[in-house]
Amino acid sequence: MPAFRIVEALDVVEYIGSRLVSGRYVLRPARSASWYGYGVPRGTPRPVIDKISAGFNAVMKVPSVRAALQKQALQPMEPMSADEMAELYAADAEKYAKIIREAGIKLSD
């Protein structure tokens, strides 16, 4: 996913957190993005998936839809195929699973 900044928030500093280095906290740059997508139940026939994907992608190309999203400070991505969306989901799931593992984050009871 390409890095981008929200136009309405260019003056907001990006950071992922801080860490202690030689007795002082140092900010680490962030490389994260939120995105919205859709899913279908496992086993959905491929022609149905392709039809849903084509419909969503057509809507995401409509200028008024993109403008409405931008008014909400959302940055519309270029439409993706179902396979590209699955790849993005898998990559982000692994990225955040690694962060969770390395940080030792556990679910509380």
N, C-alpha and C positions, 0 to 999 in steps of 0.2 A: 504494500500500500504506500503510495507516495506521501511524503511528509507535507503538511500544509498548515497554515495558520488561519484562524477565524478572523475575517476582516474586522469585525466589530470588537475584537479583543487583542489587537496587535500590541497594545501596551501592557498586556498581562504577561508576567514572566512565567515561562514553562519550567516546571521542575518536577522530579519524581519523588523527591524527599530529600533528606539530608543524611549525612553520615559523619561520624566523629573522626577527624583526622588531626593528629598531633594536638589534641586538646581543644579543637574548635570544630564547629559544624560547617560542613561544606555542602552546598546544594548540588544535586546531580541533575543534569538535563533530562527532560522527559521525552519519550518517543512513544506516545500512546494516542489512540483515537477511538472514539465511540462510533458505532455505526448501527444502523437498523437494517433488519433483513426479515425474511419470512422463511418458514419451513413447512414441509409437508410430512405426513406420516410415512415411516419406512414402508417400502413396498408399493408406494404410489406408482402407477404405470408411467413410464417415461413420456409418452405423448401428453399426459395430463400435466406433468412437471413442465414440459416445454411450453405448453399453452399458457400456464400461469406465469412462467418466467417472461414470455413474450408480452403478456398483458402488463405486468409490472414495468418492464423495460420501456414499453411504449408510453406509459403514463409518466415515467421519469424523464422523458425527453420533451414533455410539454412545457414550454416556457413559463406559463402561469403557475404550474405546480412547483417548478424549481424556484420561482420567485417567492412563492408562499413559504417554502421551506427556508429560504435564505432570510426572510423576515423574522423567522424564529431562531436565527443565528445557527442554522444548520447548513452544512456545506454538502450539497448533493454530489455524490460520487457518480462517475460514469456508470451506466447500466452494465451489469455483469450477467454472464450465462449462469445457469444453475451449477455447473461444474466449477466455475470460477468462484462463486459464492461459497460452495462447499470447501474449496481450498483455503479461502480467507478464514472461514470459521475454524477449520482444523489448525491453521497456522496460529491464529489468536489463542485458541484453546491451549495449544502447547506452550506458547509464549507465557501465558499467565499461570499455567500449571507449574512451569519452571520457577517463576518468581515465587509462587506460593511454597513450593518445595524448599527452595533455597532460604526463604525467610522463616521456615519452620512453622508456618501458619497452620493451625488446627481448628476444626470445628468445635465449638463449645457445646456442652450438653444442654 
